[in-house]
Amino acid sequence: MRTSIRFYECEHNGDMENYLVDLKDSGAVIGDWTIDEDEEVGTVYVVIEDVEKFKTKFAETVSYEFSSLA
């Protein structure tokens, strides 16, 4: 599945780096990503092979609560 995930309270690359690590560790393949510093929103484009496994693992991360998946 190809999709995008938005992250709120994403103010700079340091925030995004944490989100990217959690996404990757949860099984997502990272594509492109952007940050709108004025809106403090980041968007990550991902490919997820096993959606249920990803959802379970990602829900256990701190990044989850800042994402559009929460």
C-alpha distance (Angstrom), angle and dihedral (degrees) to the residues before:
residue distance angle dihedral
M1 . . .
R2 3.80 . .
T3 3.79 116.1 .
S4 3.78 145.3 141.5
I5 3.78 125.9 -116.9
R6 3.79 122.4 -159.3
F7 3.78 123.3 -147.5
Y8 3.78 121.6 -156.5
E9 3.80 123.2 -151.6
C10 3.80 88.6 32.4
E11 3.77 101.8 148.9
H12 3.82 102.9 159.9
N13 3.80 146.5 -5.6
G14 3.82 91.2 -78.7
D15 3.79 90.6 63.9
M16 3.79 91.6 45.2
E17 3.81 92.6 49.7
N18 3.81 89.9 59.1
Y19 3.80 91.9 48.3
L20 3.82 91.7 48.4
V21 3.81 92.2 51.5
D22 3.80 92.0 50.9
L23 3.81 91.6 47.4
K24 3.80 92.5 49.7
D25 3.81 93.3 44.5
S26 3.81 88.4 51.8
G27 3.80 92.4 55.4
A28 3.80 105.3 -93.0
V29 3.79 121.9 135.9
I30 3.79 107.1 -137.1
G31 3.78 119.5 -132.7
D32 3.77 121.3 171.1
W33 3.80 126.1 -25.7
T34 3.79 137.9 -169.0
I35 3.79 138.4 -166.6
D36 3.80 125.6 -149.1
E37 3.80 99.3 -160.3
D38 3.82 92.8 -173.9
E39 3.82 91.7 57.3
E40 3.85 93.0 32.0
V41 3.80 90.2 -130.4
G42 3.78 128.5 131.8
T43 3.79 125.9 -165.2
V44 3.80 123.7 -157.6
Y45 3.80 123.8 -168.3
V46 3.81 111.3 -148.1
V47 3.77 143.6 173.0
I48 3.80 115.4 -141.1
E49 3.80 120.8 -167.9
D50 3.82 100.7 -176.5
V51 3.80 104.6 33.5
E52 3.82 97.5 -178.1
K53 3.81 93.2 49.1
F54 3.81 90.3 47.0
K55 3.81 93.1 49.8
T56 3.79 91.9 50.1
K57 3.82 94.7 48.9
F58 3.80 96.2 40.2
A59 3.81 92.3 50.0
E60 3.82 87.5 63.1
T61 3.83 93.3 59.4
V62 3.79 129.8 90.2
S63 3.82 88.8 -125.5
Y64 3.79 91.0 63.8
E65 3.80 93.9 72.8
F66 3.83 90.2 56.3
S67 3.80 93.9 48.5
S68 3.78 135.2 91.4
L69 3.83 87.2 -116.2
A70 3.82 93.6 69.1
